[in-house]
Amino acid sequence: MTRDPRRLTLRREPHARTSSRLLCRVAGPSHLTRSHKSRKVDATQARRAGRSIVDPLIVFKALANPARLQFLQWLKDPAEHFDEGAYHQQGLGFHIGVCVGDIQARSGLSQSVVSSYLQMLKDAELLESERIGKWTYYRRNERTIEAFADYIRNDL
C-alpha cells in the first residue's frame, strides 16, 4: 500500500484568542505544495518589477460570492451608488475610495462580514485600501482587474 504524498493532516495548536485552533497542512514533499508566504513574496517581487501577478484561483474564489461581486460593481462607479457630499465636506473625493462604513450601510451586512469580504478582495489584489485617520477607504485595483480580464480572454 503506497502513501498519498498529498495526504491532508490536521493538528491542534494553542492560539492566543481561543484555547486552540485547528491547523491544516498537506503532508508530503515540499515541492508539491507552495506556501502562502512564498506566493506573497512572488507577488511583491513582481510588483517591484512593474508586472502585475494575478493568481486566478484566488480571484475566482473572491468573485464567487454575490456580495463581494456587488462591492466591486459599486466601486466601479461610486458616485452612482454612494453620496459624495460627505466626502467633499471632509476635503476628500471618491478618487481615494469609499469608506467601509458606507459600503456596510449600503449592503446591510454586519461590519465584521463586510470587513472580511473587503479583505478577501484585497488579498486577491482586486481592491486597494487607504487609511486616513481611523477610516479605511477602498477602491478598485484596475491594473489587476485588467490583468485578470486578459487572462480570461487569452489563457482560459
Number of C-alpha atoms within 10 A of each C-alpha: 3 4 7 9 12 14 10 11 10 10 10 11 9 10 10 7 7 7 9 12 13 10 10 11 13 15 15 14 9 11 6 10 12 10 9 9 9 10 13 12 11 13 18 15 14 13 12 10 9 9 14 18 18 17 12 13 10 15 20 12 12 23 19 11 11 9 16 18 14 13 24 20 13 19 20 15 12 18 14 10 14 18 13 15 12 11 16 11 9 8 8 13 15 19 10 18 21 26 20 18 15 13 22 17 12 13 14 9 13 10 15 10 11 21 16 12 18 24 18 19 24 19 15 20 23 24 22 18 19 14 12 10 6 5 11 15 19 24 23 24 17 14 14 19 17 13 15 21 12 12 13 11 9 8 8 6
